[in-house]
Amino acid sequence: MPQISPLVAGDPTQLGSFRLSGRIGEGGQGIVYLGVNDKGEQAAIKLLHVKFTGDTIARSRFARELKAAKRVASFCTARVMEADLDGNTPYIASEYIDGRALRDIIETDGPLSGTVLDRLAIGTATALTAIHHASIVHRDFKPDNVLIAADGPRVVDFGIARIIDSTGTITSRAIGTPAYMAPEQIAGDDVGPYTDVFSWGATIAFAATGKPAFEGKSIAVVLNRILNHEVDVGMMPEPLQGVVRSALSKSPADRPSADQILLRLLGQPSTVGASTAVLTRGVQVASDDTTPFSRVSAGSITDLPRPQATTASSATTPPATTPPATTPPTTTPPATTTAPPAPVPPVTTVPPEGGGAPYPATEPALPGRSRRARVWIAVGTAVVLLASAAVALAMNGGWPLAFRGGPEPTRTAEQGVPSTAFATVVDKVAQTGKVVIGVKGDLPGVALQNGDDFQGFDIEVAKRIAAELGAKDTALVKVSRGDRDDALAEGSVDLVVATYSVDNSETQFAGPYYVAHHDVLVRSGSGIDSVDDLEGKRLCAPDSPSVREVQEKVKVEPVSAGDYAVCMQLLRDGKVDAVPGDDLILAGFAARENMRYKILGAKFNNERYAVGIRNGDVKTCKAVKAVIADLYRTGLMKQLLSKYFAKVEFDPELKVPAMETCG
């Protein structure tokens, strides 16, 4: 357990809602205090050095990163509770974990083996999956950031590296502790979820052997071994041995995603993403040290999301390539649907900057990678010079080592030049036949990413728009809520179709393509048929304005939850009676459940989902509006809504919505 030392002269006694009682540690980024709020909740509070607070632009990035970090579901992680980075005392308060760092345990007690090592691997893979599902890239996964508590391993400090990077003081391309950095971090290449996977593999190898996977007496030796040496994992049993070996692949394209790692370690097919039930199973396995651990048979975790039925539109999309599962995948018979829309041109997927796809879809998606590989040693040598100047920051308290780097280049995916090189997106498509569309990837039924593939209502709308604009080559790129305005402005995406509600930003909107409503989801047959029936009932309370809208109507008992996946688990287990939110998103989560659910039809407020376009592109705006109107006129919109949400008692909007004005 960490040693808590007393506060010293000059230390604050209060940060936000937390009263400080002692020091947990100190490092290059700042000081960590132990605090407690009025609810009796303890937190590890990092008081960051003022130099990391950045300028006005940096602060807006802080807000985005912190909001994303707060969305991470509490599966083997230490949740972010509170933060303030605007003032002279910038701090981040995370859940306090009363446990020892994995590094301390290994260095004191020796390497792990057997079920103890299995549980560590599963617990940390569960945490990493939850982090990636929130579109967060940890960037500094290492033994110091894995705490072993009474209820199993917990991963901490996710988002911290990115927050520091947002100041412009440190670049995300090289942040990390040397022995656990991935090759692409050293090479100054793209960093993503696949980077965390490499660091996870190095961490598990350290736990199994008692020695760093890439050991050396100098940083130069360590970096050289990361770039050129293979790790011996022969002491590990299968399937852990094979999973760790693939995680330590030099090429990001050859690594499994965190979802695939978790599924394979649990003995499940890894052809689809990990569901809430899988994450819950991971927590159970990692925390229960009293019951002998055995891998469950394929298909026995009932909440596994099933592959979508093959349709004429999806049949043209190349299948995603995934590493082989440890057990043969189960086969789901194609579902019977109404007549599908006509085929659309093939779609490729490209990993987003800072979150989403676990690895590049293809080698060309990251141009120049083979050329970069040939000069990694030269780049590594240059990094060593920078690292030597910064290493002192990391030596005190095990804080992340940071290297200063240059500005991050604009990504244009494999679809060629950015849309800003053309007068309009329509002109780009006419001249190149290519289009890049930003989408979400974490909403079942709406837009869900499985490996390299995207599926859902928004995805098919995006494909249809691309096809009608004349695109022969469409790339889908996952964009987060905080990044899509910038992505459009800089031209790294041409359009955004991502449940993008019309707002007051500088973005121009075409549509809406659908009008959703704030509503409430309940179990069918629960006896709750209207909002009034919720009186005195337990209401799941994620970060949604719908919670307040329900509370304004009836008195309910709110039950706090980090996100809708957690809410669905609570609703399925009978721990809450209802879940508020956008009806389309609620229907998407409910449609993948075995139980029957219904949307009450309260329709508190509207959410107009529109297509984001670079401001001033009136020509493309008008073209997209025409496509949307045609989707309703031909009945294709009705078919898509039925395809993805028919299992839920739900009355979707089927009329052509009133369109925004272009220009």
C-alpha angles and dihedrals in degrees: 000000000000117000111241113212125195123265115264133214110294095025115127117245096205133036115179109309093342127097110212120229106170151339122277096183148312134232147150094299097047144278127317117216133187112236140173130203131211090273090059092249114148122219139185102228120200112205101201124212111261090241088071096057094083130190132304093285091049091052091056088053089049089057092052094048094046092048089052092047090053089055093063107114114237097252105139091324136111104241123225106247106178141349143180119187100160101078136062091271103053112187143167120207117204131178109281112240115202098213147096125269114254090236091057092048094050095044091048104035103023134241125331128238142169120018092346090062090043091054092048091051093047094045094050092044088052091052093047091050091052091048093050092046087062090053091250124138111204095207094188107053108160141134091274090060094052113082121192108217131175090269096048138274122339127194116220139184097040109159093018094099091049092048091053089047091054091071091067088237093105128025122230089222093075106021114124145079109288101236092051100040120117122236092252091057090056093044094051089243131142115305121211145136088302087065090060089049091059091049089049090054091050090049094051090046089054091050092050097046105027089232132089111265089231104036125177144147092238137033090245091059092046094051092046091053092049090054099041114016129081121221122238107232096164092118091067124087123235135297089025092054094056094042094051092045091054092044088057094054111135092226116067089216090065096053124095120237121252088254091055092047092053094045093049093048089052092049094250132133110269098206094102136038124277113267129211090266090054091050090048090051089051091054091049094051093046095048102041109082094161101066123067109252121234128168113250120236121262113281096014093112096082100203097063108135110241125226114263117257113265113256135177090264097047095042090072092058114093112245118253116254116229134173113265115274121237089240128035112268119250118245122234115203114237112268120237112245138167118275106303125229118268117276120279128205119279118283127212126197126223126196113253124235108265101359149016124052111056095221139004115286092227137351094258089059087077103040119211096021094130090048090049090050090061092057099040091109091055092047091046090054091054091049090053090063091053092042093054090059093048102037093092089067090061099045096073113074099344095277120168114279112234131199123199115235143169129276117295113252122236113262116227098174119222092301093091130239121015121263089249087075088068131058091238140000088247088059091049092052091047092052101037106019088227135114135175117211125191115220140167121252108191104069117092112226091006104058119335126168118218110182106304094343132086123207136180148071096300091047094056091046088053092049092049093050091049092049094049091050087057100254115161093182119039125182123197116209124186112236127183125226091255096048106044098082091053092044090055094045094051093042099239087127126031099204136006120218101173113126081284106178118211107259141160097271125121089260120111117228132212115199135332093249090191137011111217125185136217102249144143132263120211137167115271111251093022092121091244106123103151141020090262089062088064091072107132092359127131112260122196107234114206122160096289134123087226089076091063092043091057092045090054089058104040140004110259138167107246117216112199118234134170098225146341094278088062091044091054091051090052092047092048091050093048093244091123130028101212144014121212125208146095107336095227093052092045091050090051093055092043095048093067094053125097091224122077120250137180140204111233095219095232092141095194095173142351129255110194108205108207139172113259116225132176109274113265097024095122094158093060092041092058092045093052092048089055091052091050092050089050092052089061096039094054095044093244092123090056090050092052093048090050092047096056105028107027093110091066125074094243136146104211124193110263102172122097104263122234104267130230117245116256117231 
